[in-house]
């Protein structure tokens, strides 16, 4: 009995020793998180999930998927591409035509993480067809969340969807981007469809004159060259076999570079990736360098002393021609002015004529508040800047109206020069040394 008790006690001691060593070893290698670190995990994941836009001040990247022939059965492929393909993650907008959507398919079944869906399904009563058609946009929420649906159009010849997007960052020359998704069926009346589309485009431009209109979609055999001659087509890669049936139109020259991608599922149109090549006016236009004279009291006294020490009879004895004497004296006065009066050189940046110094200060203050993380001050300055911009535009508009209605020809011509960016060529000047030697 005693040996059995001794053996059981020995086994118990060995087991307790094993537990003590195991617990101590696991405690030494354990990773400990604080409460703040655990709460910040969600914020870190949310920040890293946003797309990384290379140049937020450039035009938006687009990905066009024309004639996808039923979008619901390609959602799984889109979800996969959205995770592994940078073209999808960095694209600001995805446009698809021939979505074959209806009111029976909810938006939840078409959700893409990080994108907002805006769709225009084909209406049986308006198009006369029971299935097919349809346009939709996926707008990247990391690029823009302020999206407004301007219009939806559906008829036998044309289907269109117009969106007004105000992104977080955009070139200064554009207040917003108007995205127009278009689908023209193969059997449609091309002339009627193009005329309707041209009327919609002109209406959008009149309502939003400072916005950039981008027209994308499946045009089949149609072309907007005659209806909208100022618009340029940017897709030059084949989209179906050797044909270019999908188009992208803007009023800018060399705005995009098109690259074809593999088609979705069994779609007979390939995807088109539009990479922006447009350069902002702020970067392309160099600032104007101007000079002005600083007429200080010291400069005036020095110039007066120079004139007092001058023997003016020398000019009268040098020539008997009145015109030559006038030119010589004028050149000498200009020479003295250049020597005695200092010159100040400054740069004028490519700002709009209504852009005042107050607006520049408000914009700098808003940027500083954003960098400091003061959300309350940032919102306040943002609202103040918006109000000041509207007031400055209105004031400049009233100024132009006054110049046109009044008989002030000088101010009118100066305003026209500012609007048209007219620059008068400088007249040829005779050197001052040559005039003094005559």
Backbone torsions as a table, in degrees:
resi	resn	phi	psi	omega
1	UNK	NA	-41.7	-179.1
2	UNK	-63.7	-42.5	177.7
3	UNK	-62.1	-36.2	179.2
4	UNK	-65.6	-40.1	178.4
5	UNK	-64.9	-40.6	179.3
6	UNK	-64.4	-38.8	-179.8
7	UNK	-67.3	-40.8	-179.8
8	UNK	-66.8	-39.4	177.5
9	UNK	-64.6	-39.0	179.2
10	UNK	-63.7	-42.8	179.0
11	UNK	-64.4	-39.1	179.6
12	UNK	-63.7	-41.5	178.1
13	UNK	-64.0	-41.4	178.3
14	UNK	-62.9	-41.1	-179.6
15	UNK	-65.3	-42.8	178.7
16	UNK	-64.8	-39.7	177.9
17	UNK	-64.0	-38.8	178.4
18	UNK	-64.2	-43.5	178.1
19	UNK	-63.5	-40.1	-179.7
20	UNK	-63.1	-44.3	179.4
21	UNK	-66.5	-41.2	-177.6
22	UNK	-65.7	-44.6	-179.1
23	UNK	-66.2	-41.7	179.4
24	UNK	-64.9	-39.7	179.7
25	UNK	-67.6	-43.9	-179.7
26	UNK	-67.3	-34.1	178.6
27	UNK	-68.0	-33.6	-178.5
28	UNK	-70.3	-32.2	-178.0
29	UNK	-99.3	13.1	-177.4
30	UNK	-82.3	141.0	177.5
31	UNK	-94.6	124.9	-175.5
32	UNK	-110.4	129.5	177.2
33	UNK	-111.2	142.6	173.5
34	UNK	-84.1	170.0	-179.2
35	UNK	-65.4	-39.2	180.0
36	UNK	-65.6	-38.2	179.3
37	UNK	-67.0	-39.1	178.0
38	UNK	-66.1	-38.0	179.9
39	UNK	-71.6	-26.2	-178.8
40	UNK	-85.6	-4.2	179.2
41	UNK	-63.4	-43.1	180.0
42	UNK	-63.5	-39.2	178.8
43	UNK	-67.0	-37.6	178.4
44	UNK	-66.3	-40.3	178.0
45	UNK	-66.7	-36.7	-179.6
46	UNK	-67.9	-36.4	179.4
47	UNK	-71.7	-39.1	-178.5
48	UNK	-75.8	-15.5	-179.4
49	UNK	-81.5	-12.9	-179.9
50	UNK	-74.6	146.7	179.8
51	UNK	-70.1	152.8	-179.9
52	UNK	-100.9	102.5	178.8
53	UNK	-83.9	126.3	-174.6
54	UNK	-65.5	-48.0	-179.3
55	UNK	-132.1	92.8	-176.9
56	UNK	-66.3	-15.7	-180.0
57	UNK	-88.6	-1.9	-179.6
58	UNK	-91.1	-173.6	176.6
59	UNK	-70.7	165.6	-178.0
60	UNK	-79.8	144.3	172.5
61	UNK	-79.4	139.0	-177.8
62	UNK	-123.6	148.4	173.0
63	UNK	-131.4	116.0	-174.8
64	UNK	-104.4	127.8	174.7
65	UNK	-122.2	83.9	-177.1
66	UNK	-81.6	144.8	175.6
67	UNK	54.6	54.8	179.1
68	UNK	-73.9	-17.8	175.4
69	UNK	57.3	69.8	179.7
70	UNK	86.4	105.1	178.6
71	UNK	-77.3	-34.8	-176.4
72	UNK	-58.5	-37.3	-178.4
73	UNK	-80.8	5.4	177.0
74	UNK	-118.9	9.2	-179.7
75	UNK	-65.5	-39.3	179.9
76	UNK	-61.2	-40.6	178.0
77	UNK	-67.8	-36.9	177.4
78	UNK	-65.1	-40.4	177.7
79	UNK	-62.4	-40.3	178.6
80	UNK	-66.9	-43.6	179.8
81	UNK	-66.0	-33.1	-179.7
82	UNK	-66.3	-25.0	-180.0
83	UNK	-89.1	-36.1	-171.5
84	UNK	-108.8	-12.9	-175.0
85	UNK	-109.6	123.0	-179.9
86	UNK	-71.3	-24.5	177.5
87	UNK	-61.2	-35.4	178.1
88	UNK	-76.5	-44.8	-175.2
89	UNK	-66.0	-33.4	-177.0
90	UNK	-95.3	-6.6	179.0
91	UNK	-73.7	134.1	179.7
92	UNK	-76.6	-28.1	-178.1
93	UNK	-149.2	141.8	173.6
94	UNK	-116.9	128.9	-179.0
95	UNK	-119.3	129.9	179.8
96	UNK	-130.5	137.0	174.2
97	UNK	-118.1	165.8	-172.9
98	UNK	55.1	50.2	-178.6
99	UNK	-76.1	-23.6	-179.6
100	UNK	59.2	37.7	179.4
101	UNK	-92.4	156.7	177.0
102	UNK	-145.0	177.2	-179.1
103	UNK	-68.2	-13.7	178.1
104	UNK	-76.9	-14.3	-178.8
105	UNK	-104.4	113.1	-177.8
106	UNK	-77.0	164.7	178.8
107	UNK	-68.1	-28.0	-179.3
108	UNK	-62.8	-31.3	179.0
109	UNK	-76.4	-7.7	-178.9
110	UNK	-116.8	17.6	-172.7
111	UNK	-73.0	134.6	170.9
112	UNK	-116.5	126.8	-178.7
113	UNK	-59.9	129.8	178.9
114	UNK	87.2	1.9	-178.2
115	UNK	-127.5	146.2	174.2
116	UNK	-104.3	133.2	-175.2
117	UNK	-94.6	134.6	173.6
118	UNK	-135.6	120.6	-169.9
119	UNK	-130.0	153.6	174.4
120	UNK	-134.7	97.4	-177.4
121	UNK	-78.7	155.6	177.4
122	UNK	-70.9	133.5	179.0
123	UNK	-99.6	125.5	-177.4
124	UNK	-64.1	-39.0	-177.2
125	UNK	-68.0	-31.4	-176.6
126	UNK	-91.3	-34.4	-176.5
127	UNK	-94.4	-22.8	-177.1
128	UNK	78.4	10.8	-179.2
129	UNK	-124.3	146.9	-174.3
130	UNK	-86.0	-31.0	-178.1
131	UNK	-142.6	176.2	-178.8
132	UNK	86.6	-177.8	177.3
133	UNK	69.9	-166.6	178.8
134	UNK	99.0	143.2	179.4
135	UNK	-134.1	146.8	175.3
136	UNK	-149.6	153.1	174.6
137	UNK	-121.9	137.6	166.5
138	UNK	-107.6	115.0	-178.8
139	UNK	-101.1	126.2	-178.9
140	UNK	-68.7	121.5	-178.3
141	UNK	-70.8	-17.5	173.4
142	UNK	-77.6	-14.3	177.7
143	UNK	-101.3	-41.2	-176.7
144	UNK	-157.8	137.9	172.9
145	UNK	-121.1	-10.8	178.9
146	UNK	-93.9	87.4	-176.6
147	UNK	-120.0	131.0	179.6
148	UNK	-123.2	131.2	175.9
149	UNK	-81.7	114.2	-177.9
150	UNK	-83.0	-45.4	-177.6
151	UNK	-161.5	154.4	171.4
152	UNK	-130.6	132.5	-177.8
153	UNK	-130.6	136.5	179.3
154	UNK	-144.6	122.8	176.1
155	UNK	-153.6	171.7	-178.6
156	UNK	-60.6	-23.8	-176.0
157	UNK	-100.9	-19.1	-172.5
158	UNK	-154.4	140.9	169.4
159	UNK	-129.0	131.6	-176.2
160	UNK	-146.3	155.7	177.5
161	UNK	-142.2	122.6	-178.5
162	UNK	-112.1	127.9	177.9
163	UNK	-123.7	143.5	173.9
164	UNK	-110.8	115.3	-175.8
165	UNK	-112.2	128.5	175.1
166	UNK	-114.0	93.3	-173.7
167	UNK	-74.1	171.5	177.9
168	UNK	-66.4	-38.9	178.8
169	UNK	-133.9	141.2	178.8
170	UNK	-159.3	160.8	174.8
171	UNK	-57.6	147.9	-174.8
172	UNK	-63.0	-27.5	-175.5
173	UNK	-77.1	-6.4	-179.1
174	UNK	-123.5	124.9	177.6
175	UNK	-78.9	-27.5	178.9
176	UNK	-162.9	175.2	177.7
177	UNK	-119.7	129.2	175.8
178	UNK	-103.8	113.6	179.5
179	UNK	-98.6	126.2	-180.0
180	UNK	-118.9	113.4	174.3
181	UNK	-93.0	130.9	-171.4
182	UNK	-129.9	140.3	170.2
183	UNK	-138.4	119.5	177.3
184	UNK	-112.1	113.0	-178.2
185	UNK	-62.1	155.6	-179.4
186	UNK	-61.8	-33.4	-177.9
187	UNK	-92.2	10.9	-175.9
188	UNK	-78.4	158.1	172.1
189	UNK	-74.8	109.8	-171.3
190	UNK	-64.7	-45.2	-176.6
191	UNK	-63.6	-43.0	178.8
192	UNK	-66.0	-40.3	-179.8
193	UNK	-65.2	-44.9	-179.3
194	UNK	-66.6	-36.9	178.5
195	UNK	-66.8	-40.4	176.9
196	UNK	-63.8	-42.9	179.2
197	UNK	-65.2	-39.5	178.6
198	UNK	-64.0	-38.9	177.0
199	UNK	-64.2	-40.4	177.5
200	UNK	-64.4	-40.7	179.5
201	UNK	-65.8	-43.2	179.1
202	UNK	-64.3	-37.3	177.9
203	UNK	-65.4	-40.9	178.9
204	UNK	-66.3	-39.7	179.6
205	UNK	-68.1	-35.2	177.5
206	UNK	-70.0	-35.9	179.7
207	UNK	-75.8	-37.3	-179.2
208	UNK	-125.0	78.1	-174.9
209	UNK	-69.0	-24.2	-177.7
210	UNK	-93.8	6.2	-178.7
211	UNK	-98.8	156.2	176.6
212	UNK	-98.1	125.0	179.9
213	UNK	-94.9	125.5	178.8
214	UNK	-121.1	118.6	-177.0
215	UNK	-109.1	121.1	-179.3
216	UNK	-134.9	155.0	175.7
217	UNK	149.3	-171.0	-178.8
218	UNK	-94.9	108.8	-178.8
219	UNK	-99.1	-10.3	-175.7
220	UNK	54.9	-116.5	-177.5
221	UNK	-95.2	2.9	-177.6
222	UNK	-82.3	159.5	179.2
223	UNK	-151.2	136.0	-176.7
224	UNK	-90.7	13.2	-174.2
225	UNK	-64.0	-38.6	-177.5
226	UNK	-82.4	-40.1	-177.7
227	UNK	-73.0	-38.5	179.7
228	UNK	-127.5	80.6	-173.5
229	UNK	-67.2	-23.4	-178.8
230	UNK	-80.3	-10.2	179.7
231	UNK	-86.7	146.5	-178.3
232	UNK	-117.2	143.2	-179.3
233	UNK	-96.6	127.3	-169.7
234	UNK	-106.5	-8.6	-179.6
235	UNK	-91.3	116.4	179.6
236	UNK	-121.1	10.6	177.2
237	UNK	-104.4	145.9	-179.8
238	UNK	-61.9	138.1	180.0
239	UNK	-110.1	-20.7	173.4
240	UNK	-145.3	113.5	-173.0
241	UNK	55.6	-119.0	179.0
242	UNK	-107.2	14.7	-176.6
243	UNK	-106.1	149.3	175.4
244	UNK	-105.4	94.1	-178.7
245	UNK	-98.6	-19.8	179.3
246	UNK	-100.5	133.5	-174.8
247	UNK	-124.7	157.8	172.1
248	UNK	-138.6	120.8	-175.8
249	UNK	-117.9	135.3	168.7
250	UNK	-143.2	168.4	177.8
251	UNK	-88.3	6.7	-177.8
252	UNK	-102.2	148.6	176.5
253	UNK	-90.1	133.2	179.0
254	UNK	55.7	48.9	-178.8
255	UNK	-82.2	-33.0	-174.3
256	UNK	-137.8	155.5	169.5
257	UNK	-117.8	123.5	-173.8
258	UNK	-96.1	138.5	177.8
259	UNK	-134.3	130.2	-179.5
260	UNK	-82.7	141.9	177.5
261	UNK	-123.2	170.7	-179.5
262	UNK	-65.6	145.9	-178.0
263	UNK	-72.5	157.2	175.7
264	UNK	-83.1	125.1	175.9
265	UNK	56.0	-128.5	-180.0
266	UNK	-101.9	22.5	177.1
267	UNK	-65.0	140.8	-179.1
268	UNK	-89.7	2.4	173.8
269	UNK	-112.4	135.3	177.7
270	UNK	-80.9	160.1	174.2
271	UNK	-74.5	148.1	179.6
272	UNK	-122.3	121.4	177.7
273	UNK	-99.2	119.2	-179.9
274	UNK	-101.0	112.3	-178.7
275	UNK	-99.5	123.5	-176.8
276	UNK	-69.0	133.6	175.0
277	UNK	-119.6	4.5	-178.7
278	UNK	-72.6	139.7	177.3
279	UNK	-110.9	137.1	-177.4
280	UNK	-64.7	151.8	176.9
281	UNK	-63.7	-31.2	180.0
282	UNK	-64.8	-30.2	-178.8
283	UNK	-91.0	-30.5	-177.7
284	UNK	-84.5	-38.1	-178.4
285	UNK	-86.7	121.3	179.4
286	UNK	-76.7	147.0	178.3
287	UNK	-64.6	146.0	-179.5
288	UNK	-81.5	131.3	179.2
289	UNK	-101.0	122.3	179.5
290	UNK	-126.4	158.2	-178.9
291	UNK	-127.0	149.5	178.3
292	UNK	-145.2	155.6	-179.6
293	UNK	-89.9	138.6	177.4
294	UNK	-99.4	97.9	-176.0
295	UNK	-87.3	79.6	176.8
296	UNK	-87.0	169.9	178.8
297	UNK	-64.7	-37.8	178.3
298	UNK	-64.6	-40.4	179.5
299	UNK	-66.2	-39.0	178.5
300	UNK	-64.4	-43.4	179.7
301	UNK	-65.2	-39.4	178.8
302	UNK	-65.9	-39.9	177.8
303	UNK	-67.6	-36.4	177.7
304	UNK	-66.1	-39.6	176.8
305	UNK	-64.2	-36.8	178.6
306	UNK	-64.6	-40.6	179.1
307	UNK	-70.4	-34.8	-179.7
308	UNK	-68.0	-31.4	-179.3
309	UNK	-85.0	-3.0	-176.4
310	UNK	-84.5	135.4	174.5
311	UNK	-91.4	95.3	-173.9
312	UNK	-71.3	-16.6	179.6
313	UNK	-68.5	-20.9	178.5
314	UNK	-62.8	-39.4	179.9
315	UNK	-67.5	-35.0	-179.8
316	UNK	-71.6	-35.0	179.7
317	UNK	-76.9	-21.4	-176.2
318	UNK	-72.9	-29.5	-175.7
319	UNK	-149.5	154.4	175.5
320	UNK	-107.2	-6.6	179.4
321	UNK	-82.7	127.7	-178.2
322	UNK	-66.6	-40.0	180.0
323	UNK	-65.2	-43.0	179.1
324	UNK	-65.8	-38.6	177.6
325	UNK	-63.7	-40.6	178.9
326	UNK	-63.2	-44.8	179.1
327	UNK	-63.8	-40.1	-178.7
328	UNK	-66.5	-46.1	-179.9
329	UNK	-65.4	-41.5	179.1
330	UNK	-62.9	-41.3	178.7
331	UNK	-66.0	-37.4	178.5
332	UNK	-67.3	-39.7	177.7
333	UNK	-63.4	-41.5	177.6
334	UNK	-64.6	-36.8	178.3
335	UNK	-65.1	-43.5	177.8
336	UNK	-64.1	-37.7	178.1
337	UNK	-64.3	-40.5	178.7
338	UNK	-64.9	-33.7	-177.1
339	UNK	-79.5	-41.5	-171.0
340	UNK	-90.0	-33.5	-174.5
341	UNK	-97.6	122.1	179.2
342	UNK	-69.2	152.9	-178.9
343	UNK	-110.8	135.2	177.2
344	UNK	-110.6	126.0	179.8
345	UNK	-106.8	133.7	179.6
346	UNK	-142.2	160.9	-178.7
347	UNK	-107.9	140.5	175.9
348	UNK	-115.0	117.3	-177.2
349	UNK	-81.7	169.3	-175.4
350	UNK	-78.6	70.8	178.5
351	UNK	-99.1	156.0	176.7
352	UNK	-72.6	154.4	-173.7
353	UNK	-63.2	-22.5	-179.7
354	UNK	-91.8	2.3	-177.6
355	UNK	-81.0	111.9	-174.7
356	UNK	-98.4	163.5	175.6
357	UNK	-59.9	-31.2	177.7
358	UNK	-63.5	-39.1	177.4
359	UNK	-65.9	-37.1	178.5
360	UNK	-64.4	-41.1	178.4
361	UNK	-66.1	-41.2	178.3
362	UNK	-64.3	-38.9	179.9
363	UNK	-67.2	-40.8	177.1
364	UNK	-65.2	-38.6	177.9
365	UNK	-66.7	-37.0	178.0
366	UNK	-65.3	-42.9	178.4
367	UNK	-63.7	-39.1	179.2
368	UNK	-66.8	-39.9	177.0
369	UNK	-64.1	-36.3	178.3
370	UNK	-66.8	-41.0	179.3
371	UNK	-67.9	-33.5	180.0
372	UNK	-79.5	-11.5	178.9
373	UNK	80.6	17.2	178.9
374	UNK	-86.8	94.6	-174.5
375	UNK	-68.0	-40.0	-178.7
376	UNK	-63.6	-46.1	178.9
377	UNK	-67.7	-36.5	179.0
378	UNK	-62.1	-45.4	179.1
379	UNK	-64.3	-40.7	179.5
380	UNK	-63.1	-45.3	179.2
381	UNK	-69.3	-34.1	177.8
382	UNK	-63.7	-44.3	178.5
383	UNK	-66.5	-38.5	178.0
384	UNK	-65.0	-40.0	179.2
385	UNK	-65.1	-39.8	178.5
386	UNK	-63.4	-42.2	179.0
387	UNK	-66.5	-40.3	-179.5
388	UNK	-67.6	-35.7	177.7
389	UNK	-64.1	-44.2	178.1
390	UNK	-62.7	-41.6	179.5
391	UNK	-66.8	-38.8	179.4
392	UNK	-66.8	-40.6	177.2
393	UNK	-63.3	-42.9	179.5
394	UNK	-64.8	-41.6	179.8
395	UNK	-65.3	-41.2	178.4
396	UNK	-67.5	-35.8	176.5
397	UNK	-63.6	-42.7	177.4
398	UNK	-64.9	-34.0	178.4
399	UNK	-65.0	-43.5	178.4
400	UNK	-64.9	-39.7	178.4
401	UNK	-63.0	-39.6	179.1
402	UNK	-65.0	-39.8	179.5
403	UNK	-67.0	-37.3	179.3
404	UNK	-71.6	-36.6	-177.1
405	UNK	-80.3	-29.8	179.7
406	UNK	-83.9	172.7	179.6
407	UNK	-97.1	23.3	179.5
408	UNK	-83.0	88.0	-176.1
409	UNK	-68.0	-32.6	-179.5
410	UNK	-65.5	-48.5	178.8
411	UNK	-65.8	-35.9	178.4
412	UNK	-63.8	-44.8	179.9
413	UNK	-66.3	-36.8	177.5
414	UNK	-65.6	-39.7	176.9
415	UNK	-64.8	-39.2	177.1
416	UNK	-65.9	-35.4	176.9
417	UNK	-65.1	-38.5	178.3
418	UNK	-66.6	-40.0	-178.0
419	UNK	-69.6	-44.7	-176.3
420	UNK	-88.8	-3.9	-178.7
421	UNK	59.1	40.6	-179.8
422	UNK	-78.2	136.5	178.4
423	UNK	-125.6	121.7	-179.3
424	UNK	-76.1	131.3	178.3
425	UNK	-68.0	138.4	-178.2
426	UNK	-69.8	139.1	178.5
427	UNK	-73.2	151.4	177.9
428	UNK	-69.6	132.1	-178.7
429	UNK	-111.4	142.8	176.8
430	UNK	-82.0	137.6	178.9
431	UNK	-61.7	144.5	-178.5
432	UNK	-66.6	-33.9	-179.1
433	UNK	-67.7	-36.5	178.9
434	UNK	-67.9	-35.0	179.0
435	UNK	-69.4	-36.1	-179.5
436	UNK	-71.3	-26.7	-179.1
437	UNK	-82.1	-13.7	-179.7
438	UNK	-75.1	NA	NA
